[in-house]
Amino acid sequence: MKKYLMTLALALAASTVAAFPDKPVKIVVPNPAGGPVDVMIRVVADKLGTLWGQPVVIDNKPGASGMISITQLAKAEPDGYTLGTVIASTVTIVPFAVEKFPIDPLKDVQPVMMLARTPFVFVVAQDSPIKTWQDFVRESRQRNLTLGSWSIGTAFHLVWEQTAQQAGIKALYAPSATAGKTLGDLVGGRLDVALDAPASSRGLIEGGKIRALAITSARRFPGLPQTPTLDELGLTGYAPQPWISLMAPAGVPAERIAKIHQDVAAVLRDPEVKARMATLGMLVDGSGPDALARTILEDRREMGPLVKKLDIRLQ
């Protein structure tokens, strides 16, 4: 009888996994429609919907540094039919920079998988006297430079602070609300250097308006193959690449998480998807829930003290 019951339980579990999903799946996204993260997840959702034979619907919930989106995710039914795109800063930077984070990012949501990593690129105007990374390091020690990028408390800001410490660089950080304004100020001579995403810089680099000094990826980025990595330039083993993940409400059964990971990973291996993500400045990852959980803990151990040291306060 005991053997029969065990066999029945396994059969029921297998049936549950095989049946999933039998209705539409929703993915909550913390970014507005049309941006790189939104476009990427829509590409994945389209392929996933074909694979599952069910619609995969995108629900954009931008604002509050990702807190609106992740709160909605945490409150959803833990059945696997609501998933969320979560960017690194939402769980590794923001909780240390606000007075009260609305959920417990280690208990109220659970990792499903790492979707992609997003390297950043250091760029200068084409006519800048700073021609190389070494020039940047040297000039920063001899005169007051300005470096422009995204708002205070974003992944861009923290990557800059980390890199400055690693390389011994000094520059006044000039935050901006858009990449367009930062790059406009760079080309217009109002900034010495900018830290940007390949997706927004690539056109200006290829058009000869700006020049790339270095990229933060572990290996050369396919979209900018002539740009050296920081590792190549002497910062051995240093490759800060913020990530984009897929998470679920806490409590989704392990076998369902495993199926979602398996199917999304298959989509990410599609050459068409990989090529599209490269044009968006992203590197496909695909690692599972355990690896993502470790990454979150490691990044929080690093970012928590840095946020405190810089006295970052987000509203």
Buried (B, 14 or more C-beta within 10 A) or exposed (E): EEEEEEEEEEEEEEEEBEEBBEEEBBBBBBBEEEBBBBBBBBBBBBBBBEBBEBBBEBEBBBEBBBBBBBBBBBEBEBBBBBBBBBBBBBBBBBBBBBEEBBBEBBEBBBBBBBBBBBBBBBBBBBEBEBEBBEBBBEBBEEEEBBBBBBEBBBBBBBBBBBBBEBBEBBBEBBBBEEBEEBBBBBBEEBBBBBBBBBBBBBEBBEEEBBBBBBBBBBEBBEBBEEBBBBBBBEBEEBBBBBBBBBBBBBEBBEBBBBBBBEBBBBBBEBEEBBEBBBBBBBBBBBBBBEBBEEBBEEBBEBBBEBBEEBEBEBE
